Amino acid sequence: MLSIDEAFRKFKSRLELNEREQKNASQRQNEVRDYLQTKFGIARSFLTGSYARYTKTKPLKDIDIFFVLKDSEKHYHGKAASVVLDDFHSALVEKYGSAAVRKQARSINVDFGVHIDAEDNTDYRVVSVDAVPAFDTGDQYEIPDTASGKWIKTDPEIHKDKATAAHQAYGNEWKGLVRMVKYWNNNPKHGDLKPVKPSFLIEVMALECLYGGWGGSFDREIQSFFATLADRVHDEWPDPAGLGPAISNDMDAARKQRAQQLLFQASQDASIAIDHARRGRNIEALRAWRALFGPKFPLS
């Protein structure tokens, strides 16, 4: 029988990107880029966001791809943010169909119709990507934001550097803990609305909420992480790069209240699982953790 620590390490491994998934993500990036280059002047594209920071969880959905536009597309820069997104949307609908393409606040989501089985497996394939139009301004990038109607500054490299520093300061376990909570956040048991939106907010909060160094115990670290997230989800959480709007702006007061309740319940459920293990009820503890997280948490 797995010990609790062994189960968490296996769980962490299951949430990590493997070579086949990385290969498929690269293929999808090239596929979408090659098509968009027939419609727009694309200088280059690159995988970014949580995928590039190694904080993306499973199943592999909504992988961010920046499409850096050439100077020939500068006319978009002087227009409302929705214009370039409308044009990206129309172009991608031509290739993938309207049912597979969805407009978002700063990107266009393309769903590849990949089946997710009962164990959250996708046969090592990417479920969807987010195509993000961008302009390179030299020091940063600017991307469209329909909430403000403007182009906003961002710097994926700063986000990546902060995540790397936090990971190293936390005994190289920070990213694993973040992926675990993101996996909980994706659980279909929450319904159509994820508790925390965007998932990047979990990562931003973790920069402060996971502090003091790795304590050596996954179960207690996770319980404490959930509890601290619940305590602080009502706070305002700025862009770590200090450039764009607050990351917490996507959640209104009602949604933050719901998130707080669900995060608090998760911390309580974690405490119950810890108590099972303390009393020697190992299989009950493993089942409790699986009920909390989902099918990627192993029982054996």
N, C-alpha and C positions, 0 to 999 in steps of 0.2 A: 504494500500500500504506500502511496506517495505521502511524504511528510508535507506539512503546510508550506514550508520553504521550497521544497522541490516542486510542488504544484504551482506556486507563484513564478518560479523560474521558468517552468515549462510554458506557463501562460504568457509570460513576457516574451519568450522566444516565438510563440505562435503569432504574436502581434507585430513582430519585426518583419521588415521587407526582405524577401529572399531574391535570389538572382533571377528567377523566372518572372517574378512580378516586376522587377526593375526593367527587365528586357521588354515586357509587354507595355509598360508605361512609356518607355522610350519609343516603341513602335507607334503607339497612339499619338504621341507628341508629333512625330514625323508625319504621320498620316494627316492629322489636322492641319499642321503647318503647310505641308505640300499643297493641300487643297486651298487654304486661305491665301497662299501666295498667288493663286490664279485670280483672286478677287481684290487683293490689297497689296500695297508695297510693304512687305515684311522684311525688315533688316535682319532679324534673328529671333529665335524663340528659345525659351529655357523653362525647365521644370522648376517650380519654386514652391513657396508656402510650406506647409507642414511636411510635405513629401521631401523637400530638399533639407529640412531641418531634422529629419528622421523622427518626427513626432506624429506622423500619420498613422492611424489605427486601421483595423480591419472591420468590415470588408473595405477594399480600396475604392473609395468614392471621391468624387469632386477634387481630383488632383489639379492644382493650379498650374496653368501654363501661361507665361507672359509672352505676348506677341508684340515685339518692339517694332513700331511702325517707322518707315522711312520718312525722310523729309518731304517726299512727294505727297504724303498724307497729312501734312501739317494743317491743312484746312480744317481738319476735325478739331484741332486744338482750340480754335476760336469759336467753336459751337458748343451748344449744350451737351452735357455728358451722354445724354440719351441717344444722340444722333449716331455716334460710332457704334454703340451697342445695338441699336436698331439695325444698322447695316450688317454687323457681324451676325446678328440673329437671322436676318433674311438669307445671308449667304450660307450659313450652316444648315438652315432648313432645306435649302436646295439639295444638299448632299444627304442629310440624315433623316429628313422628314420632320414635320411639325410636332409629332408626338414625342420625339426624342430630344428636342431642343427647347430649352427654357431660359427666358431672360431673367437675370438676377440684378442686384443693385450695382455690381461692379464687373460683372462677367456674364458669359453665356455658357450655360451648362449643356453638355452633350452626353446623353445616356446611350451606351452601346448595347443595351438589351441583354447584359450578362446575367445569368441566373445565379442567385444566392441561395445555397441549399440550407438545410436546417441547422447545419453546424457552422454557418457563416462562411463557407468556402465558396470560391468563385473560379476554381480550376486555375488559380494563379493569374487571373485576368483582371484588368481595371474595369470597374463598373461605369465610371463617368469621369469626365474632365471638365474643368472650368476654364474657358478661353478668355483671357484678360487682355484687352488692347492696352498698350502702354507706349509712352514716349520717354526716351532717355534724355534727361536734362543735364547730364554730366555727372553730378554728384548723387542724384537720386533718379527715381522714375516718377512719372505722373500717370495716374489711371483714372478712368471715368467713375464718377460717383453720382448715381441718380438721386440719392437722398438730398444732396445739396445742389444737384444740377451742374456741378463744376468738376474740373479735373483736380484731383488731390495728390499730394506728394506721398511717396512711400519709399522704403528702402529695405528690401528683403534681406540684404546682407547684414544690416544691424540686427534684425530679428534673429537671423541665423547665429550671429556671434553671441548674442545674449543667451540663446538656448544652449550653445556649446559651453559657455562659461558656467551656466547654472548646472549643467550635467556634470561637469568636472568637479565643481564645488560640492556636489552631493554624492560623491563616491561613484560616479558614473551610473547612477540609478535613476536620475531625474527624468530622463526621457521615457524610461520604462513605466514609471509611475504615471506620467502624463498620458501615455498611450492607453494605460489601463482605464483611467477615468474617462478618456474620450470614448473608449469602447463601451463603457457603461452609458455614456451620454447618447450613443447611437442605438441603444437597445430598443427594439420595436415595442417593448412593453410600455414605453412612455407615450405611445400614440404618435400622432402626426407631428407634434411639436417636441423637439429635443429640449431637455431641461435647460441647457446652457447654449445660447446662440450669440455669436458663432462659436464653433468648437475652439477656435483660436483663443477665445476668452479664457478657457481653462488653462491654456498654456501661459497666457499673460498673467493670470492670477498666480500660477505656480511659481513665477519668478519671485514672488514675495511670500506666498503661502508655504512653500517648501523651503524652510530655512533651518539653520543650525547644524546641517550636515546629516548624512545618512546614519540612521539609528541601528541598522542591521537586521530589521524585522519587517518584511513586506506587509504582513497583516496589520501591524500597529501603525506603520507609516501610512497605509491607505486609509485606515479608520480616521487618523488624525487629519489627513488631507481632505477627506470628505467633510469633516466637522469644520475645518477652517474655511473651506470654500462656502459652506452654508452661512457661516458667520459674516463673510465679507462680500457676498454676491451683490448686495445692495450698494456697495461702494462704486465710485466712478473709477474706471480703469483706462488710463490714457494709452495711446499708441506708444509702445516701448521705444520706437525710433524718434518719438517727439515730433512727428511730421503731420500725420493724418488726424482725423477725428477720434474721439475716445472709442476703444474697442467695445465698451459696454453700451454704446448708444443704441445697439440693435434691440435691446430689451427694455420694455417699459416697466412701470412699477408692478403691474399685475404679473407679468412674466417673471420678474425677479422674485416675487413672492412665491410663485409656483416652484421656481428653481430652488429656492431656499428650503422649501418643504421637502422636495425630493432628495436634495443633498443631505439634509438632516436625517431623513429616513435611511438613506444609504449608510450614513455613519452609524446609525443604530443597528442596522442589519449586520454591518461589519463587526460591531461589538458583540452581537449574538454569536457570530461565527468564531470569534476569538474565544468566547466563553466555552463553546463546544470543545475547542482544542484544549483549553486549560483543564477541562474536566475529563480529558482522555477520549472524547467522542470524535475521533478523527474523521470518520466517514461523514458524520453529520456536519462537521465543520466544512469539509470539501463541498458537500451539497449546498450548504448555505452560501458559500462564496460563488458557486456556479449560478445559484438562483439570483444573486446580486448582479453578477457581471454578464452572464450569458454563456452560450455553448463553447466558446473558446477556452473557458476555464476548465482544466482537466480534472477528472475524477480518478484517473489511473494513469 
